[in-house]
Amino acid sequence: MRLNFESSTLPGGLRVATAVMPGLESVAMGIWAGVGSRCETGRQAGVCHFIEHMLFKGTSSRSAREISQAIEGRGGYFNGFTQEESTCYYARIAAEYQWEALDILFDMYRRPRLDPDDLEKERGVILEEIALYRDQPQQLVQEILGSLAWVDHPLGRSLVGTEESVRRIRRRDIREFKQRHYVAANTLVALAGRVDHAACVERAARALGGLERRVPPAPRRVDRAVRQRDVAVHAKEVEQPHVAMAFRLFGRRDPRRYALKLLSIILGENMSSRLFQIVREKHGLAYSIQSSVQLFAETGLLCVQAGVDRRRAPRALDLILAETSRFRGTPVGGRELRRAKDFARGQLRIGLESASNQMMWVGENLLCYNRLIQPSEVLDRIEAVTAEDVLEVARRVLDPRRLSIAMVSPGDATRHTDMIRHKIARLEK
């Protein structure tokens, strides 16, 4: 499986990439900035996300309503998201309106209004967003887990910032941060669907050719000096306690990432996984339980998260920890490995039938790897993983000394903390 892909780099470093899908009647497009929350200082926490919000509030020539009507009024949709290492403004629309939609995204990216009144309104919206996340135990437990995995590092902070940091962000902070990071070498225009590469390059050169040509600031790296804590429990009156655990590991360029992905699938990424079958199906201790892999430039996490029965949370935790330990001592079976490979391959192939997903694939690959990794290469690398590869990565990654556990639960936080630490200590023996 190969994408019909082209990429061009303009003077100054601006990149334009396309994945042509001639059978479609639509185009998915995104303008990516290679900056995210890990590029913020403590005082700036939440500024990337704040900028993302403000770019939808209008430009020097278009109001927010005019922007939404121009895209949604033609049956399209648009949105944005902020991640730890990137920010994206995207749209999908019928092919005949692609230039109008792309021009709007260019206008938002280059000439946002940043009106002081809009800024104060959006500050209130973001504060409500923060309050919403704190009311959701599944979101709160993830934030706590990040703070354990990367102590006093930007990766350990909430993407949206804190109430305190968002209140102190000013218009000049937004303008200065955007000016430093939204530069040509940090900008990528990606499109997928019924597109013409040369025409896209010409359009982007006209619209974004004036972006500043300088090297953006590098984010602070994660090294051995960045500490990891073991346990944190947040006492909160919730009907269902939430547990999240993570093993800190290597970054996205490590060749073991393919074996790691198969390990995660076998552990908890679908209903055939060990954790789903044991914790939910066999013992009925959780409604939701899943594992996932999150990789950054030089670090990452293998995570497990579950909402558990409040009376039997210790038992659920025992079962989860037992399954992670089993990976270190016993190779996965041939059938289990085959199912995991087929799941990974199928998910990739199905997902890339969508123009939006191809655009995301192109954007993330070029920003993260500085090249497009063809799906066929990923499929081949997945197929080449052996049971011994999975065992080797499990022995390295699933080390209790790399483990952090966060919990949101009613009751005595100190008692829960002691209980979890006792279980980790048993694993280390």
C-alpha positions as CSV (number, residue, x, y, z in Angstrom):
1,M,0.0,0.0,0.0
2,R,1.5,3.3,-1.1
3,L,0.3,6.9,-1.0
4,N,0.4,8.9,-4.3
5,F,2.6,11.4,-2.5
6,E,4.6,14.5,-3.5
7,S,6.4,17.1,-1.4
8,S,8.1,20.4,-2.1
9,T,10.2,22.7,0.1
10,L,10.1,26.4,-0.7
11,P,12.8,28.9,0.0
12,G,12.9,29.6,3.7
13,G,11.8,26.0,4.6
14,L,8.0,26.1,4.1
15,R,6.9,22.7,3.0
16,V,3.9,21.7,0.8
17,A,2.8,18.0,0.6
18,T,0.0,16.3,-1.2
19,A,-1.5,12.8,-1.4
20,V,-3.6,12.6,-4.6
21,M,-6.7,10.5,-4.4
22,P,-8.3,11.0,-7.8
23,G,-11.4,9.0,-7.1
24,L,-12.6,11.4,-4.4
25,E,-14.9,14.4,-4.7
26,S,-13.4,16.2,-1.7
27,V,-10.2,17.5,-0.3
28,A,-8.8,17.4,3.2
29,M,-6.3,20.1,4.0
30,G,-4.3,21.1,7.0
31,I,-1.8,23.8,8.0
32,W,0.6,22.4,10.5
33,A,2.9,24.3,12.9
34,G,5.7,22.3,14.4
35,V,5.0,23.7,17.9
36,G,3.1,22.3,20.8
37,S,2.7,22.5,24.6
38,R,6.2,21.1,25.2
39,C,7.7,24.3,23.7
40,E,6.1,26.4,26.5
41,T,7.7,27.6,29.7
42,G,5.9,27.3,33.0
43,R,4.6,30.8,32.7
44,Q,3.4,30.3,29.2
45,A,1.5,27.0,29.9
46,G,-1.5,26.9,27.7
47,V,-0.4,29.5,25.2
48,C,-0.2,27.1,22.2
49,H,-3.8,26.0,22.9
50,F,-4.9,29.7,23.4
51,I,-3.4,30.6,20.0
52,E,-5.3,27.8,18.4
53,H,-8.5,29.1,19.8
54,M,-7.8,32.7,18.8
55,L,-7.1,31.8,15.1
56,F,-10.8,30.9,14.7
57,K,-12.0,34.3,16.0
58,G,-11.5,36.2,12.7
59,T,-8.8,37.8,10.6
60,S,-8.1,41.3,9.4
61,S,-10.5,40.7,6.5
62,R,-12.9,38.1,7.7
63,S,-15.1,37.7,10.8
64,A,-15.4,34.4,12.6
65,R,-19.0,34.1,11.3
66,E,-17.8,34.7,7.7
67,I,-15.2,32.1,8.1
68,S,-17.6,29.4,9.3
69,Q,-20.2,30.3,6.8
70,A,-17.7,30.1,3.9
71,I,-16.8,26.5,4.8
72,E,-19.8,25.1,6.6
73,G,-22.2,26.8,4.2
74,R,-20.7,24.7,1.5
75,G,-21.0,21.4,3.4
76,G,-17.5,21.3,4.7
77,Y,-16.1,21.3,8.2
78,F,-13.0,22.8,9.9
79,N,-11.4,22.7,13.2
80,G,-8.0,22.7,14.9
81,F,-6.1,20.8,17.6
82,T,-3.0,21.3,19.8
83,Q,-0.7,18.5,20.7
84,E,2.5,18.3,22.6
85,E,4.7,18.8,19.5
86,S,2.4,20.2,16.8
87,T,-0.7,22.4,16.2
88,C,-2.9,21.8,13.2
89,Y,-5.7,23.9,11.5
90,Y,-7.7,21.7,9.1
91,A,-10.7,21.5,6.9
92,R,-12.4,19.1,4.5
93,I,-14.6,20.4,1.7
94,A,-15.9,19.5,-1.8
95,A,-13.1,19.7,-4.3
96,E,-14.6,22.6,-6.2
97,Y,-14.3,24.8,-3.1
98,Q,-10.8,23.7,-2.1
99,W,-9.1,27.0,-3.0
100,E,-11.6,29.1,-1.0
101,A,-11.2,26.9,2.0
102,L,-7.4,26.9,1.7
103,D,-7.3,30.7,1.4
104,I,-9.3,31.0,4.6
105,L,-6.8,28.7,6.5
106,F,-3.9,30.7,5.1
107,D,-5.6,33.9,6.2
108,M,-6.2,32.5,9.7
109,Y,-2.6,31.4,10.0
110,R,-1.0,34.6,8.8
111,R,-3.4,37.4,9.8
112,P,-5.5,36.5,12.9
113,R,-7.3,39.5,14.4
114,L,-6.3,38.8,18.0
115,D,-8.9,41.3,19.2
116,P,-8.6,42.1,22.9
117,D,-12.4,41.6,23.5
118,D,-12.3,38.2,21.7
119,L,-9.3,37.3,23.8
120,E,-11.1,37.9,27.0
121,K,-14.2,35.9,25.8
122,E,-12.0,33.0,24.7
123,R,-10.1,33.1,28.0
124,G,-13.4,32.4,29.7
125,V,-14.2,29.5,27.2
126,I,-10.8,27.9,27.9
127,L,-11.3,28.2,31.7
128,E,-14.6,26.4,31.3
129,E,-12.7,23.8,29.2
130,I,-10.3,23.3,32.1
131,A,-13.1,23.0,34.5
132,L,-14.8,20.4,32.3
133,Y,-11.7,18.3,32.1
134,R,-11.2,18.4,35.9
135,D,-14.8,17.1,36.2
136,Q,-14.0,14.1,34.0
137,P,-12.0,11.5,36.0
138,Q,-10.7,9.8,32.8
139,Q,-9.2,13.1,31.7
140,L,-7.9,14.1,35.2
141,V,-6.1,10.9,35.8
142,Q,-4.2,11.3,32.5
143,E,-3.1,14.7,33.5
144,I,-1.9,13.4,36.9
145,L,-0.1,10.5,35.1
146,G,1.8,12.9,32.9
147,S,3.0,14.9,35.9
148,L,4.4,11.7,37.3
149,A,6.1,10.5,34.2
150,W,7.9,13.8,33.5
151,V,8.3,15.7,36.7
152,D,8.8,19.5,36.2
153,H,9.0,19.1,32.4
154,P,6.6,20.7,29.8
155,L,5.5,17.2,28.8
156,G,4.2,16.7,32.3
157,R,1.8,19.6,32.1
158,S,-1.7,19.9,30.8
159,L,-2.0,20.8,27.2
160,V,-4.6,23.5,28.0
161,G,-2.6,25.0,30.9
162,T,-3.9,25.7,34.4
163,E,-6.4,28.2,35.5
164,E,-3.6,30.3,36.9
165,S,-1.5,30.3,33.7
166,V,-4.4,30.9,31.4
167,R,-5.5,33.9,33.5
168,R,-2.1,35.6,33.1
169,I,-1.7,35.1,29.4
170,R,-1.8,38.5,27.6
171,R,-2.2,39.5,24.0
172,R,1.5,40.3,23.7
173,D,2.4,36.8,25.0
174,I,0.3,35.3,22.2
175,R,1.7,37.6,19.5
176,E,5.3,37.0,20.7
177,F,5.0,33.2,20.9
178,K,3.3,33.0,17.5
179,Q,5.9,35.2,15.9
180,R,8.7,33.0,17.3
181,H,7.2,29.7,16.3
182,Y,4.9,30.2,13.3
183,V,7.8,30.6,10.9
184,A,8.4,29.2,7.4
185,A,10.7,26.3,8.5
186,N,8.1,25.3,11.1
187,T,5.1,25.3,8.8
188,L,3.7,22.5,6.6
189,V,0.8,22.6,4.3
190,A,-0.7,19.1,3.7
191,L,-3.6,18.1,1.4
192,A,-5.2,14.9,0.4
193,G,-7.9,14.0,-2.1
194,R,-8.6,15.5,-5.5
195,V,-5.7,17.9,-5.6
196,D,-3.0,19.1,-8.0
197,H,0.4,19.3,-6.3
198,A,1.8,22.1,-8.5
199,A,-1.3,24.3,-8.0
200,C,-1.1,23.7,-4.2
201,V,2.6,24.7,-4.1
202,E,1.8,27.9,-6.1
203,R,-1.1,28.9,-3.9
204,A,1.0,28.3,-0.7
205,A,4.0,30.2,-2.0
206,R,1.8,33.2,-2.7
207,A,0.0,33.1,0.7
208,L,2.7,32.0,3.0
209,G,5.9,33.2,1.2
210,G,6.2,36.1,3.6
211,L,6.6,34.0,6.7
212,E,9.7,34.7,8.7
213,R,12.8,32.7,7.7
214,R,14.5,31.7,10.9
215,V,15.1,28.7,13.0
216,P,12.4,28.2,15.6
217,P,13.4,27.6,19.3
218,A,14.1,23.9,20.2
219,P,12.0,22.4,23.0
220,R,13.6,21.2,26.2
221,R,14.6,17.5,25.9
222,V,13.8,14.7,28.2
223,D,17.0,13.2,29.6
224,R,17.9,11.3,32.8
225,A,17.8,14.5,34.8
226,V,14.0,14.6,34.2
227,R,12.7,12.6,37.2
228,Q,9.8,10.2,37.2
229,R,7.6,9.7,40.3
230,D,5.8,6.5,41.2
231,V,2.3,7.1,42.5
232,A,-0.2,9.9,43.0
233,V,-3.8,9.6,44.1
234,H,-6.4,12.3,43.8
235,A,-9.3,12.0,46.2
236,K,-12.6,12.8,44.4
237,E,-16.1,11.7,44.9
238,V,-16.7,9.7,41.7
239,E,-18.9,6.7,41.1
240,Q,-16.1,4.9,39.3
241,P,-12.4,5.1,40.3
242,H,-10.1,5.6,37.4
243,V,-6.6,4.2,37.3
244,A,-3.9,5.1,34.7
245,M,-0.4,3.6,34.6
246,A,2.5,4.2,32.3
247,F,6.0,2.9,31.6
248,R,8.4,5.6,30.4
249,L,10.3,4.5,27.3
250,F,12.1,5.4,24.2
251,G,11.2,7.9,21.5
252,R,9.5,7.6,18.1
253,R,12.6,6.8,16.0
254,D,13.5,3.7,18.0
255,P,13.2,0.6,15.7
256,R,11.6,-1.3,18.5
257,R,8.4,0.8,18.1
258,Y,6.9,-1.8,15.9
259,A,7.3,-4.6,18.4
260,L,6.1,-2.2,21.1
261,K,2.9,-1.5,19.1
262,L,2.1,-5.2,18.8
263,L,2.8,-5.6,22.6
264,S,0.2,-2.9,23.2
265,I,-2.4,-4.4,20.9
266,I,-2.0,-7.8,22.7
267,L,-2.1,-6.2,26.1
268,G,-5.2,-4.0,25.7
269,E,-6.0,-2.2,22.4
270,N,-9.1,-4.2,21.4
271,M,-11.7,-6.6,22.8
272,S,-9.5,-9.6,22.0
273,S,-6.7,-8.3,24.2
274,R,-5.6,-9.9,27.4
275,L,-6.7,-7.0,29.7
276,F,-10.2,-6.8,28.2
277,Q,-10.7,-10.5,28.3
278,I,-9.4,-10.9,31.9
279,V,-10.3,-7.7,33.7
280,R,-13.7,-7.1,32.0
281,E,-14.9,-10.4,30.5
282,K,-13.7,-12.9,33.0
283,H,-13.9,-10.9,36.3
284,G,-16.3,-8.0,35.4
285,L,-14.1,-5.5,37.2
286,A,-14.2,-2.7,34.6
287,Y,-16.4,-1.3,31.9
288,S,-13.6,0.3,30.0
289,I,-9.9,-0.8,29.9
290,Q,-7.4,-0.1,27.2
291,S,-3.7,0.3,26.5
292,S,-2.0,2.8,24.1
293,V,1.4,4.0,23.0
294,Q,2.4,7.6,23.0
295,L,5.8,8.5,21.4
296,F,7.5,11.8,21.2
297,A,10.9,12.8,19.8
298,E,13.1,11.3,22.5
299,T,10.7,9.8,25.0
300,G,7.3,8.1,25.3
301,L,4.8,6.1,27.3
302,L,3.1,2.7,27.2
303,C,-0.1,3.4,29.0
304,V,-3.0,1.4,30.5
305,Q,-6.2,3.2,31.7
306,A,-9.3,1.7,33.3
307,G,-12.4,2.7,35.0
308,V,-12.9,0.1,37.8
309,D,-15.3,-1.2,40.3
310,R,-14.8,1.0,43.4
311,R,-15.0,-2.0,45.8
312,R,-12.6,-4.1,43.9
313,A,-10.1,-1.7,42.5
314,P,-7.1,-3.4,44.3
315,R,-8.1,-6.7,42.6
316,A,-8.3,-5.0,39.2
317,L,-4.9,-3.4,39.7
318,D,-3.4,-6.9,40.7
319,L,-4.7,-8.4,37.4
320,I,-3.4,-5.5,35.3
321,L,0.1,-5.6,36.9
322,A,0.1,-9.4,36.6
323,E,-0.5,-9.2,32.8
324,T,2.2,-6.7,32.3
325,S,4.6,-8.9,34.3
326,R,3.7,-12.0,32.2
327,F,5.0,-10.3,29.1
328,R,8.5,-10.2,30.6
329,G,8.7,-13.9,31.3
330,T,6.7,-15.7,28.6
331,P,6.9,-15.1,24.8
332,V,3.6,-14.4,23.1
333,G,2.1,-17.3,21.2
334,G,2.1,-17.6,17.4
335,R,-1.7,-17.2,17.0
336,E,-1.8,-14.2,19.4
337,L,1.0,-12.5,17.5
338,R,-0.7,-13.2,14.2
339,R,-4.0,-11.7,15.4
340,A,-2.1,-8.6,16.6
341,K,-0.4,-8.2,13.3
342,D,-3.6,-8.6,11.4
343,F,-5.3,-6.0,13.6
344,A,-2.5,-3.5,13.1
345,R,-2.4,-4.0,9.4
346,G,-6.2,-3.8,9.0
347,Q,-6.5,-0.7,11.1
348,L,-3.8,1.1,9.0
349,R,-5.3,0.1,5.7
350,I,-8.9,0.9,6.6
351,G,-7.9,4.2,8.1
352,L,-6.0,5.4,5.1
353,E,-9.0,5.0,2.8
354,S,-10.0,8.4,4.2
355,A,-8.7,11.7,2.8
356,S,-8.6,13.2,6.3
357,N,-6.5,10.4,7.6
358,Q,-4.1,10.5,4.6
359,M,-3.7,14.2,5.2
360,M,-2.9,13.5,8.9
361,W,-0.5,10.7,7.9
362,V,1.4,13.1,5.6
363,G,1.5,15.9,8.2
364,E,2.6,13.8,11.1
365,N,5.2,11.9,9.1
366,L,6.9,15.0,7.7
367,L,6.8,16.9,11.0
368,C,7.9,13.9,13.1
369,Y,10.3,12.1,10.8
370,N,11.1,14.7,8.1
371,R,10.1,12.2,5.5
372,L,7.0,10.3,4.4
373,I,7.0,6.7,5.7
374,Q,4.9,4.8,3.1
375,P,2.3,2.5,4.6
376,S,3.9,-0.4,2.8
377,E,7.1,0.1,4.8
378,V,5.1,0.1,8.1
379,L,3.2,-3.0,7.0
380,D,6.5,-4.8,6.2
381,R,8.1,-3.8,9.5
382,I,5.1,-5.0,11.5
383,E,5.1,-8.3,9.6
384,A,8.8,-8.8,10.4
385,V,8.3,-8.6,14.2
386,T,8.9,-11.9,16.0
387,A,7.8,-13.2,19.3
388,E,11.4,-12.8,20.5
389,D,11.2,-9.1,19.5
390,V,8.1,-8.6,21.6
391,L,9.7,-10.4,24.6
392,E,12.9,-8.3,24.3
393,V,11.0,-5.0,24.2
394,A,8.8,-6.2,27.1
395,R,11.7,-7.0,29.3
396,R,13.2,-3.6,28.6
397,V,10.1,-1.5,28.8
398,L,7.8,-3.2,31.4
399,D,10.3,-2.6,34.2
400,P,8.6,-1.6,37.5
401,R,11.3,1.0,38.0
402,R,9.9,2.8,34.9
403,L,6.3,2.6,36.2
404,S,4.1,5.5,37.3
405,I,0.5,5.0,38.5
406,A,-2.2,7.7,38.9
407,M,-5.6,7.2,40.5
408,V,-8.7,9.3,40.9
409,S,-10.9,7.7,43.6
410,P,-13.1,8.5,46.6
411,G,-11.7,7.7,50.0
412,D,-8.4,8.1,51.7
413,A,-5.7,9.1,49.2
414,T,-2.9,8.1,51.6
415,R,-4.4,4.6,52.0
416,H,-4.7,4.2,48.2
417,T,-1.2,5.4,47.7
418,D,0.3,3.0,50.2
419,M,-1.7,0.1,48.6
420,I,-0.4,0.9,45.1
421,R,3.2,1.3,46.3
422,H,3.0,-2.1,48.0
423,K,1.9,-3.7,44.8
424,I,4.7,-2.1,42.8
425,A,7.2,-3.2,45.5
426,R,6.0,-6.8,45.0
427,L,6.7,-6.6,41.3
428,E,10.3,-5.4,41.9
429,K,11.2,-8.5,44.0
